[in-house]
Amino acid sequence: MTLLELKNVSKDYGDGARRTEVLRNVHLEVARGETVAIVGYSGAGKTTLLSILAGLVAPDRGEANFDGKPIKRPSPERGVVFQNYSLLPWLTVFGNIALAVRAVFPAWSAERQTDQVNRFIELVNLTPARDKRPAELSGGMRQRVALARALATDPAVLLLDEPLGALDALTRKTLQGEIERIARVSGKTTVLVTNDVDEALLLADRVVPLSAGPRATLGPSFAVPHPRPRDRKVMERDSEARRLRLSIIEYLLDSNRRRRGQEVIAGSEEAVVDPVEMGA
């Protein structure tokens, strides 16, 4: 059953002559319980696409639907984890997560709220850091807090906006394993945007490349048949995984070449037309 859906979605930014079409005619369906990775170049519009799914940004054309109903605003049903953590520096690990739990479940007793917070602190392996503030945590630990905060509100969908992009390579690999484990254990429908094809193949049931922008659109869907959890070294050696990786990268490179070709043609036309117009 389709839980998230984008139909002919387009989004523009700017005004007048500076108006740019960031996304054009984007189609996406995400089934309940599925993990889908959107992979593409930095600046192509991945965050804009995720923000539309979150209800933070409205499309200019087309439809964005959750469970068959239009997405009009943010909702606890769709939890978002950003790249920059977005933690309140004066609150502890417990306090940052508790703030979200109290906002979403105000009718719960204080004891039940506390149990919910502690459950998800344990899920992301942060119990020893429960009473520490963000400044006392590493980048990877802060991202775990952000992930626990999103999960503790029990959303139907988890939206991950390049959550590991700011981390060093070793921490990123560790957190990839944590995200895969948590998504599998929780059974949450998950949409991940990333510029790392290997990360997408490691974590997702399905990978959908986003073409180079502007006017970016989603390309063909690539199902990842390998069972989870996946071993990075096994995936690197597996012929089907290598074929998928090459196909996705080729699509992205081809889309970038086409975009550059269009820019060259547009620039050539401008160079021919402008002198005529000026002479007239």
C-alpha positions as protocol buffer text, in pm:
chain_id: "A"
residue {
  index: 1
  type: MET
  ca { x: 0 y: 0 z: 0 }
}
residue {
  index: 2
  type: THR
  ca { x: 134 y: 344 z: -98 }
}
residue {
  index: 3
  type: LEU
  ca { x: 190 y: 563 z: 207 }
}
residue {
  index: 4
  type: LEU
  ca { x: 377 y: 858 z: 52 }
}
residue {
  index: 5
  type: GLU
  ca { x: 314 y: 991 z: -297 }
}
residue {
  index: 6
  type: LEU
  ca { x: 434 y: 1274 z: -520 }
}
residue {
  index: 7
  type: LYS
  ca { x: 240 y: 1329 z: -844 }
}
residue {
  index: 8
  type: ASN
  ca { x: 375 y: 1567 z: -1111 }
}
residue {
  index: 9
  type: VAL
  ca { x: 541 y: 1779 z: -842 }
}
residue {
  index: 10
  type: SER
  ca { x: 731 y: 2090 z: -950 }
}
residue {
  index: 11
  type: LYS
  ca { x: 891 y: 2357 z: -732 }
}
residue {
  index: 12
  type: ASP
  ca { x: 1032 y: 2698 z: -823 }
}
residue {
  index: 13
  type: TYR
  ca { x: 1240 y: 2948 z: -627 }
}
residue {
  index: 14
  type: GLY
  ca { x: 1301 y: 3317 z: -694 }
}
residue {
  index: 15
  type: ASP
  ca { x: 1103 y: 3585 z: -874 }
}
residue {
  index: 16
  type: GLY
  ca { x: 1079 y: 3719 z: -1228 }
}
residue {
  index: 17
  type: ALA
  ca { x: 1379 y: 3658 z: -1452 }
}
residue {
  index: 18
  type: ARG
  ca { x: 1564 y: 3497 z: -1161 }
}
residue {
  index: 19
  type: ARG
  ca { x: 1296 y: 3235 z: -1101 }
}
residue {
  index: 20
  type: THR
  ca { x: 1444 y: 2884 z: -1121 }
}
residue {
  index: 21
  type: GLU
  ca { x: 1253 y: 2560 z: -1153 }
}
residue {
  index: 22
  type: VAL
  ca { x: 1430 y: 2335 z: -903 }
}
residue {
  index: 23
  type: LEU
  ca { x: 1211 y: 2025 z: -942 }
}
residue {
  index: 24
  type: ARG
  ca { x: 1003 y: 1933 z: -1248 }
}
residue {
  index: 25
  type: ASN
  ca { x: 730 y: 1667 z: -1280 }
}
residue {
  index: 26
  type: VAL
  ca { x: 854 y: 1451 z: -993 }
}
residue {
  index: 27
  type: HIS
  ca { x: 673 y: 1119 z: -942 }
}
residue {
  index: 28
  type: LEU
  ca { x: 736 y: 904 z: -635 }
}
residue {
  index: 29
  type: GLU
  ca { x: 551 y: 629 z: -451 }
}
residue {
  index: 30
  type: VAL
  ca { x: 674 y: 487 z: -121 }
}
residue {
  index: 31
  type: ALA
  ca { x: 505 y: 177 z: 18 }
}
residue {
  index: 32
  type: ARG
  ca { x: 429 y: 130 z: 387 }
}
residue {
  index: 33
  type: GLY
  ca { x: 735 y: -20 z: 560 }
}
residue {
  index: 34
  type: GLU
  ca { x: 966 y: 47 z: 265 }
}
residue {
  index: 35
  type: THR
  ca { x: 1305 y: 221 z: 282 }
}
residue {
  index: 36
  type: VAL
  ca { x: 1371 y: 435 z: -25 }
}
residue {
  index: 37
  type: ALA
  ca { x: 1691 y: 630 z: -92 }
}
residue {
  index: 38
  type: ILE
  ca { x: 1693 y: 938 z: -317 }
}
residue {
  index: 39
  type: VAL
  ca { x: 2046 y: 985 z: -445 }
}
residue {
  index: 40
  type: GLY
  ca { x: 2176 y: 1282 z: -642 }
}
residue {
  index: 41
  type: TYR
  ca { x: 2420 y: 1568 z: -675 }
}
residue {
  index: 42
  type: SER
  ca { x: 2453 y: 1832 z: -405 }
}
residue {
  index: 43
  type: GLY
  ca { x: 2223 y: 2121 z: -493 }
}
residue {
  index: 44
  type: ALA
  ca { x: 2001 y: 1914 z: -722 }
}
residue {
  index: 45
  type: GLY
  ca { x: 1693 y: 1957 z: -503 }
}
residue {
  index: 46
  type: LYS
  ca { x: 1701 y: 1654 z: -272 }
}
residue {
  index: 47
  type: THR
  ca { x: 1633 y: 1860 z: 40 }
}
residue {
  index: 48
  type: THR
  ca { x: 1352 y: 2046 z: -137 }
}
residue {
  index: 49
  type: LEU
  ca { x: 1194 y: 1713 z: -230 }
}
residue {
  index: 50
  type: LEU
  ca { x: 1221 y: 1587 z: 130 }
}
residue {
  index: 51
  type: SER
  ca { x: 1084 y: 1917 z: 264 }
}
residue {
  index: 52
  type: ILE
  ca { x: 777 y: 1875 z: 42 }
}
residue {
  index: 53
  type: LEU
  ca { x: 722 y: 1527 z: 188 }
}
residue {
  index: 54
  type: ALA
  ca { x: 763 y: 1671 z: 537 }
}
residue {
  index: 55
  type: GLY
  ca { x: 513 y: 1951 z: 472 }
}
residue {
  index: 56
  type: LEU
  ca { x: 776 y: 2220 z: 530 }
}
residue {
  index: 57
  type: VAL
  ca { x: 753 y: 2338 z: 166 }
}
residue {
  index: 58
  type: ALA
  ca { x: 451 y: 2336 z: -63 }
}
residue {
  index: 59
  type: PRO
  ca { x: 488 y: 2233 z: -428 }
}
residue {
  index: 60
  type: ASP
  ca { x: 402 y: 2498 z: -688 }
}
residue {
  index: 61
  type: ARG
  ca { x: 243 y: 2235 z: -911 }
}
residue {
  index: 62
  type: GLY
  ca { x: 135 y: 1877 z: -857 }
}
residue {
  index: 63
  type: GLU
  ca { x: 31 y: 1683 z: -549 }
}
residue {
  index: 64
  type: ALA
  ca { x: 205 y: 1556 z: -235 }
}
residue {
  index: 65
  type: ASN
  ca { x: 2 y: 1299 z: -42 }
}
residue {
  index: 66
  type: PHE
  ca { x: 37 y: 1104 z: 281 }
}
residue {
  index: 67
  type: ASP
  ca { x: -187 y: 801 z: 327 }
}
residue {
  index: 68
  type: GLY
  ca { x: -410 y: 925 z: 45 }
}
residue {
  index: 69
  type: LYS
  ca { x: -455 y: 1278 z: 186 }
}
residue {
  index: 70
  type: PRO
  ca { x: -284 y: 1603 z: 77 }
}
residue {
  index: 71
  type: ILE
  ca { x: 23 y: 1711 z: 274 }
}
residue {
  index: 72
  type: LYS
  ca { x: -50 y: 2068 z: 382 }
}
residue {
  index: 73
  type: ARG
  ca { x: 171 y: 2119 z: 687 }
}
residue {
  index: 74
  type: PRO
  ca { x: 431 y: 1942 z: 907 }
}
residue {
  index: 75
  type: SER
  ca { x: 295 y: 1657 z: 1117 }
}
residue {
  index: 76
  type: PRO
  ca { x: 427 y: 1423 z: 1388 }
}
residue {
  index: 77
  type: GLU
  ca { x: 331 y: 1142 z: 1149 }
}
residue {
  index: 78
  type: ARG
  ca { x: 637 y: 1238 z: 945 }
}
residue {
  index: 79
  type: GLY
  ca { x: 951 y: 1268 z: 1157 }
}
residue {
  index: 80
  type: VAL
  ca { x: 1250 y: 1453 z: 1008 }
}
residue {
  index: 81
  type: VAL
  ca { x: 1620 y: 1415 z: 1088 }
}
residue {
  index: 82
  type: PHE
  ca { x: 1833 y: 1699 z: 950 }
}
residue {
  index: 83
  type: GLN
  ca { x: 2203 y: 1704 z: 872 }
}
residue {
  index: 84
  type: ASN
  ca { x: 2278 y: 1976 z: 1129 }
}
residue {
  index: 85
  type: TYR
  ca { x: 2127 y: 1793 z: 1433 }
}
residue {
  index: 86
  type: SER
  ca { x: 1901 y: 2089 z: 1536 }
}
residue {
  index: 87
  type: LEU
  ca { x: 1943 y: 2020 z: 1909 }
}
residue {
  index: 88
  type: LEU
  ca { x: 1879 y: 2275 z: 2185 }
}
residue {
  index: 89
  type: PRO
  ca { x: 2222 y: 2336 z: 2342 }
}
residue {
  index: 90
  type: TRP
  ca { x: 2092 y: 2405 z: 2695 }
}
residue {
  index: 91
  type: LEU
  ca { x: 1905 y: 2075 z: 2719 }
}
residue {
  index: 92
  type: THR
  ca { x: 2052 y: 1732 z: 2790 }
}
residue {
  index: 93
  type: VAL
  ca { x: 2011 y: 1427 z: 2569 }
}
residue {
  index: 94
  type: PHE
  ca { x: 1708 y: 1335 z: 2779 }
}
residue {
  index: 95
  type: GLY
  ca { x: 1573 y: 1692 z: 2769 }
}
residue {
  index: 96
  type: ASN
  ca { x: 1596 y: 1727 z: 2390 }
}
residue {
  index: 97
  type: ILE
  ca { x: 1405 y: 1405 z: 2332 }
}
residue {
  index: 98
  type: ALA
  ca { x: 1157 y: 1469 z: 2616 }
}
residue {
  index: 99
  type: LEU
  ca { x: 1064 y: 1806 z: 2468 }
}
residue {
  index: 100
  type: ALA
  ca { x: 944 y: 1636 z: 2150 }
}
residue {
  index: 101
  type: VAL
  ca { x: 766 y: 1356 z: 2335 }
}
residue {
  index: 102
  type: ARG
  ca { x: 575 y: 1600 z: 2559 }
}
residue {
  index: 103
  type: ALA
  ca { x: 470 y: 1807 z: 2258 }
}
residue {
  index: 104
  type: VAL
  ca { x: 333 y: 1507 z: 2067 }
}
residue {
  index: 105
  type: PHE
  ca { x: 190 y: 1315 z: 2363 }
}
residue {
  index: 106
  type: PRO
  ca { x: 73 y: 1581 z: 2612 }
}
residue {
  index: 107
  type: ALA
  ca { x: -198 y: 1352 z: 2754 }
}
residue {
  index: 108
  type: TRP
  ca { x: 50 y: 1087 z: 2862 }
}
residue {
  index: 109
  type: SER
  ca { x: 152 y: 1067 z: 3226 }
}
residue {
  index: 110
  type: ALA
  ca { x: 498 y: 1193 z: 3322 }
}
residue {
  index: 111
  type: GLU
  ca { x: 604 y: 835 z: 3394 }
}
residue {
  index: 112
  type: ARG
  ca { x: 498 y: 713 z: 3050 }
}
residue {
  index: 113
  type: GLN
  ca { x: 672 y: 1006 z: 2881 }
}
residue {
  index: 114
  type: THR
  ca { x: 991 y: 929 z: 3072 }
}
residue {
  index: 115
  type: ASP
  ca { x: 973 y: 562 z: 2980 }
}
residue {
  index: 116
  type: GLN
  ca { x: 930 y: 657 z: 2612 }
}
residue {
  index: 117
  type: VAL
  ca { x: 1235 y: 885 z: 2620 }
}
residue {
  index: 118
  type: ASN
  ca { x: 1454 y: 630 z: 2797 }
}
residue {
  index: 119
  type: ARG
  ca { x: 1345 y: 357 z: 2555 }
}
residue {
  index: 120
  type: PHE
  ca { x: 1473 y: 546 z: 2253 }
}
residue {
  index: 121
  type: ILE
  ca { x: 1787 y: 668 z: 2427 }
}
residue {
  index: 122
  type: GLU
  ca { x: 1864 y: 301 z: 2482 }
}
residue {
  index: 123
  type: LEU
  ca { x: 1772 y: 216 z: 2122 }
}
residue {
  index: 124
  type: VAL
  ca { x: 2045 y: 449 z: 1989 }
}
residue {
  index: 125
  type: ASN
  ca { x: 2295 y: 330 z: 2254 }
}
residue {
  index: 126
  type: LEU
  ca { x: 2319 y: 662 z: 2438 }
}
residue {
  index: 127
  type: THR
  ca { x: 2215 y: 562 z: 2791 }
}
residue {
  index: 128
  type: PRO
  ca { x: 2558 y: 653 z: 2939 }
}
residue {
  index: 129
  type: ALA
  ca { x: 2525 y: 1003 z: 2785 }
}
residue {
  index: 130
  type: ARG
  ca { x: 2164 y: 1056 z: 2899 }
}
residue {
  index: 131
  type: ASP
  ca { x: 2243 y: 1363 z: 3110 }
}
residue {
  index: 132
  type: LYS
  ca { x: 2500 y: 1526 z: 2883 }
}
residue {
  index: 133
  type: ARG
  ca { x: 2440 y: 1839 z: 2675 }
}
residue {
  index: 134
  type: PRO
  ca { x: 2513 y: 1859 z: 2299 }
}
residue {
  index: 135
  type: ALA
  ca { x: 2844 y: 2041 z: 2352 }
}
residue {
  index: 136
  type: GLU
  ca { x: 2968 y: 1737 z: 2545 }
}
residue {
  index: 137
  type: LEU
  ca { x: 2883 y: 1496 z: 2262 }
}
residue {
  index: 138
  type: SER
  ca { x: 3061 y: 1398 z: 1942 }
}
residue {
  index: 139
  type: GLY
  ca { x: 2898 y: 1467 z: 1605 }
}
residue {
  index: 140
  type: GLY
  ca { x: 2793 y: 1105 z: 1574 }
}
residue {
  index: 141
  type: MET
  ca { x: 2635 y: 1109 z: 1921 }
}
residue {
  index: 142
  type: ARG
  ca { x: 2444 y: 1429 z: 1841 }
}
residue {
  index: 143
  type: GLN
  ca { x: 2305 y: 1267 z: 1528 }
}
residue {
  index: 144
  type: ARG
  ca { x: 2193 y: 970 z: 1737 }
}
residue {
  index: 145
  type: VAL
  ca { x: 2006 y: 1210 z: 1965 }
}
residue {
  index: 146
  type: ALA
  ca { x: 1833 y: 1365 z: 1662 }
}
residue {
  index: 147
  type: LEU
  ca { x: 1740 y: 1019 z: 1538 }
}
residue {
  index: 148
  type: ALA
  ca { x: 1608 y: 913 z: 1881 }
}
residue {
  index: 149
  type: ARG
  ca { x: 1407 y: 1235 z: 1907 }
}
residue {
  index: 150
  type: ALA
  ca { x: 1238 y: 1167 z: 1573 }
}
residue {
  index: 151
  type: LEU
  ca { x: 1166 y: 804 z: 1656 }
}
residue {
  index: 152
  type: ALA
  ca { x: 1036 y: 876 z: 2007 }
}
residue {
  index: 153
  type: THR
  ca { x: 736 y: 1063 z: 1865 }
}
residue {
  index: 154
  type: ASP
  ca { x: 638 y: 738 z: 1687 }
}
residue {
  index: 155
  type: PRO
  ca { x: 604 y: 877 z: 1332 }
}
residue {
  index: 156
  type: ALA
  ca { x: 465 y: 662 z: 1053 }
}
residue {
  index: 157
  type: VAL
  ca { x: 745 y: 789 z: 826 }
}
residue {
  index: 158
  type: LEU
  ca { x: 1106 y: 876 z: 897 }
}
residue {
  index: 159
  type: LEU
  ca { x: 1255 y: 1138 z: 663 }
}
residue {
  index: 160
  type: LEU
  ca { x: 1636 y: 1155 z: 669 }
}
residue {
  index: 161
  type: ASP
  ca { x: 1794 y: 1464 z: 511 }
}
residue {
  index: 162
  type: GLU
  ca { x: 2157 y: 1360 z: 451 }
}
residue {
  index: 163
  type: PRO
  ca { x: 2187 y: 1287 z: 824 }
}
residue {
  index: 164
  type: LEU
  ca { x: 2546 y: 1161 z: 796 }
}
residue {
  index: 165
  type: GLY
  ca { x: 2685 y: 1417 z: 553 }
}
residue {
  index: 166
  type: ALA
  ca { x: 2873 y: 1621 z: 815 }
}
residue {
  index: 167
  type: LEU
  ca { x: 3045 y: 1322 z: 980 }
}
residue {
  index: 168
  type: ASP
  ca { x: 3391 y: 1178 z: 926 }
}
residue {
  index: 169
  type: ALA
  ca { x: 3417 y: 856 z: 726 }
}
residue {
  index: 170
  type: LEU
  ca { x: 3456 y: 617 z: 1021 }
}
residue {
  index: 171
  type: THR
  ca { x: 3170 y: 770 z: 1221 }
}
residue {
  index: 172
  type: ARG
  ca { x: 2955 y: 774 z: 908 }
}
residue {
  index: 173
  type: LYS
  ca { x: 3005 y: 400 z: 854 }
}
residue {
  index: 174
  type: THR
  ca { x: 2916 y: 329 z: 1217 }
}
residue {
  index: 175
  type: LEU
  ca { x: 2600 y: 539 z: 1200 }
}
residue {
  index: 176
  type: GLN
  ca { x: 2497 y: 377 z: 870 }
}
residue {
  index: 177
  type: GLY
  ca { x: 2483 y: 48 z: 1055 }
}
residue {
  index: 178
  type: GLU
  ca { x: 2283 y: 207 z: 1336 }
}
residue {
  index: 179
  type: ILE
  ca { x: 2030 y: 362 z: 1098 }
}
residue {
  index: 180
  type: GLU
  ca { x: 1988 y: 32 z: 914 }
}
residue {
  index: 181
  type: ARG
  ca { x: 1936 y: -155 z: 1242 }
}
residue {
  index: 182
  type: ILE
  ca { x: 1689 y: 98 z: 1381 }
}
residue {
  index: 183
  type: ALA
  ca { x: 1486 y: 115 z: 1059 }
}
residue {
  index: 184
  type: ARG
  ca { x: 1472 y: -263 z: 1046 }
}
residue {
  index: 185
  type: VAL
  ca { x: 1381 y: -307 z: 1414 }
}
residue {
  index: 186
  type: SER
  ca { x: 1123 y: -27 z: 1418 }
}
residue {
  index: 187
  type: GLY
  ca { x: 971 y: -117 z: 1080 }
}
residue {
  index: 188
  type: LYS
  ca { x: 932 y: 251 z: 994 }
}
residue {
  index: 189
  type: THR
  ca { x: 871 y: 367 z: 641 }
}
residue {
  index: 190
  type: THR
  ca { x: 1189 y: 559 z: 563 }
}
residue {
  index: 191
  type: VAL
  ca { x: 1298 y: 805 z: 294 }
}
residue {
  index: 192
  type: LEU
  ca { x: 1669 y: 887 z: 290 }
}
residue {
  index: 193
  type: VAL
  ca { x: 1828 y: 1154 z: 70 }
}
residue {
  index: 194
  type: THR
  ca { x: 2201 y: 1123 z: 13 }
}
residue {
  index: 195
  type: ASN
  ca { x: 2476 y: 1196 z: -239 }
}
residue {
  index: 196
  type: ASP
  ca { x: 2647 y: 865 z: -156 }
}
residue {
  index: 197
  type: VAL
  ca { x: 2545 y: 579 z: -389 }
}
residue {
  index: 198
  type: ASP
  ca { x: 2714 y: 316 z: -169 }
}
residue {
  index: 199
  type: GLU
  ca { x: 2524 y: 441 z: 134 }
}
residue {
  index: 200
  type: ALA
  ca { x: 2197 y: 419 z: -58 }
}
residue {
  index: 201
  type: LEU
  ca { x: 2269 y: 60 z: -167 }
}
residue {
  index: 202
  type: LEU
  ca { x: 2362 y: -37 z: 187 }
}
residue {
  index: 203
  type: LEU
  ca { x: 2049 y: 102 z: 353 }
}
residue {
  index: 204
  type: ALA
  ca { x: 1760 y: 104 z: 105 }
}
residue {
  index: 205
  type: ASP
  ca { x: 1514 y: -143 z: -40 }
}
residue {
  index: 206
  type: ARG
  ca { x: 1501 y: 78 z: -346 }
}
residue {
  index: 207
  type: VAL
  ca { x: 1724 y: 354 z: -485 }
}
residue {
  index: 208
  type: VAL
  ca { x: 1587 y: 636 z: -704 }
}
residue {
  index: 209
  type: PRO
  ca { x: 1838 y: 879 z: -861 }
}
residue {
  index: 210
  type: LEU
  ca { x: 1754 y: 1248 z: -892 }
}
residue {
  index: 211
  type: SER
  ca { x: 1884 y: 1404 z: -1212 }
}
residue {
  index: 212
  type: ALA
  ca { x: 2117 y: 1704 z: -1213 }
}
residue {
  index: 213
  type: GLY
  ca { x: 1945 y: 2036 z: -1154 }
}
residue {
  index: 214
  type: PRO
  ca { x: 1794 y: 2274 z: -1226 }
}
residue {
  index: 215
  type: ARG
  ca { x: 1462 y: 2120 z: -1334 }
}
residue {
  index: 216
  type: ALA
  ca { x: 1564 y: 1797 z: -1162 }
}
residue {
  index: 217
  type: THR
  ca { x: 1339 y: 1495 z: -1187 }
}
residue {
  index: 218
  type: LEU
  ca { x: 1348 y: 1140 z: -1056 }
}
residue {
  index: 219
  type: GLY
  ca { x: 1493 y: 870 z: -1276 }
}
residue {
  index: 220
  type: PRO
  ca { x: 1426 y: 496 z: -1290 }
}
residue {
  index: 221
  type: SER
  ca { x: 1382 y: 301 z: -968 }
}
residue {
  index: 222
  type: PHE
  ca { x: 1650 y: 44 z: -880 }
}
residue {
  index: 223
  type: ALA
  ca { x: 1535 y: -235 z: -645 }
}
residue {
  index: 224
  type: VAL
  ca { x: 1807 y: -371 z: -415 }
}
residue {
  index: 225
  type: PRO
  ca { x: 1739 y: -746 z: -385 }
}
residue {
  index: 226
  type: HIS
  ca { x: 1998 y: -820 z: -116 }
}
residue {
  index: 227
  type: PRO
  ca { x: 1856 y: -913 z: 227 }
}
residue {
  index: 228
  type: ARG
  ca { x: 1921 y: -688 z: 524 }
}
residue {
  index: 229
  type: PRO
  ca { x: 2128 y: -640 z: 726 }
}
residue {
  index: 230
  type: ARG
  ca { x: 2391 y: -602 z: 453 }
}
residue {
  index: 231
  type: ASP
  ca { x: 2764 y: -639 z: 493 }
}
residue {
  index: 232
  type: ARG
  ca { x: 2959 y: -359 z: 327 }
}
residue {
  index: 233
  type: LYS
  ca { x: 3243 y: -587 z: 216 }
}
residue {
  index: 234
  type: VAL
  ca { x: 3003 y: -845 z: 72 }
}
residue {
  index: 235
  type: MET
  ca { x: 2820 y: -570 z: -118 }
}
residue {
  index: 236
  type: GLU
  ca { x: 3149 y: -445 z: -261 }
}
residue {
  index: 237
  type: ARG
  ca { x: 3227 y: -791 z: -400 }
}
residue {
  index: 238
  type: ASP
  ca { x: 2875 y: -882 z: -514 }
}
residue {
  index: 239
  type: SER
  ca { x: 2831 y: -864 z: -893 }
}
residue {
  index: 240
  type: GLU
  ca { x: 2464 y: -757 z: -877 }
}
residue {
  index: 241
  type: ALA
  ca { x: 2544 y: -481 z: -627 }
}
residue {
  index: 242
  type: ARG
  ca { x: 2827 y: -359 z: -850 }
}
residue {
  index: 243
  type: ARG
  ca { x: 2593 y: -361 z: -1151 }
}
residue {
  index: 244
  type: LEU
  ca { x: 2334 y: -156 z: -961 }
}
residue {
  index: 245
  type: ARG
  ca { x: 2600 y: 90 z: -846 }
}
residue {
  index: 246
  type: LEU
  ca { x: 2729 y: 136 z: -1201 }
}
residue {
  index: 247
  type: SER
  ca { x: 2377 y: 181 z: -1344 }
}
residue {
  index: 248
  type: ILE
  ca { x: 2289 y: 449 z: -1087 }
}
residue {
  index: 249
  type: ILE
  ca { x: 2616 y: 636 z: -1136 }
}
residue {
  index: 250
  type: GLU
  ca { x: 2580 y: 621 z: -1515 }
}
residue {
  index: 251
  type: TYR
  ca { x: 2230 y: 770 z: -1491 }
}
residue {
  index: 252
  type: LEU
  ca { x: 2359 y: 1054 z: -1272 }
}
residue {
  index: 253
  type: LEU
  ca { x: 2656 y: 1123 z: -1499 }
}
residue {
  index: 254
  type: ASP
  ca { x: 2438 y: 1116 z: -1811 }
}
residue {
  index: 255
  type: SER
  ca { x: 2189 y: 1357 z: -1654 }
}
residue {
  index: 256
  type: ASN
  ca { x: 2475 y: 1594 z: -1573 }
}
residue {
  index: 257
  type: ARG
  ca { x: 2609 y: 1574 z: -1929 }
}
residue {
  index: 258
  type: ARG
  ca { x: 2262 y: 1645 z: -2071 }
}
residue {
  index: 259
  type: ARG
  ca { x: 2221 y: 1943 z: -1840 }
}
residue {
  index: 260
  type: ARG
  ca { x: 2560 y: 2084 z: -1940 }
}
residue {
  index: 261
  type: GLY
  ca { x: 2475 y: 2030 z: -2306 }
}
residue {
  index: 262
  type: GLN
  ca { x: 2152 y: 2223 z: -2266 }
}
residue {
  index: 263
  type: GLU
  ca { x: 2340 y: 2504 z: -2093 }
}
residue {
  index: 264
  type: VAL
  ca { x: 2594 y: 2519 z: -2378 }
}
residue {
  index: 265
  type: ILE
  ca { x: 2314 y: 2530 z: -2639 }
}
residue {
  index: 266
  type: ALA
  ca { x: 2130 y: 2798 z: -2442 }
}
residue {
  index: 267
  type: GLY
  ca { x: 2450 y: 3000 z: -2408 }
}
residue {
  index: 268
  type: SER
  ca { x: 2522 y: 2971 z: -2782 }
}
residue {
  index: 269
  type: GLU
  ca { x: 2171 y: 3085 z: -2872 }
}
residue {
  index: 270
  type: GLU
  ca { x: 2202 y: 3379 z: -2637 }
}
residue {
  index: 271
  type: ALA
  ca { x: 2535 y: 3476 z: -2793 }
}
residue {
  index: 272
  type: VAL
  ca { x: 2375 y: 3478 z: -3143 }
}
residue {
  index: 273
  type: VAL
  ca { x: 2050 y: 3650 z: -3051 }
}
residue {
  index: 274
  type: ASP
  ca { x: 2178 y: 3926 z: -2829 }
}
residue {
  index: 275
  type: PRO
  ca { x: 2391 y: 4111 z: -3092 }
}
residue {
  index: 276
  type: VAL
  ca { x: 2096 y: 4108 z: -3336 }
}
residue {
  index: 277
  type: GLU
  ca { x: 1863 y: 4249 z: -3074 }
}
residue {
  index: 278
  type: MET
  ca { x: 2114 y: 4515 z: -2979 }
}
residue {
  index: 279
  type: GLY
  ca { x: 2169 y: 4614 z: -3343 }
}
residue {
  index: 280
  type: ALA
  ca { x: 1795 y: 4640 z: -3398 }
}
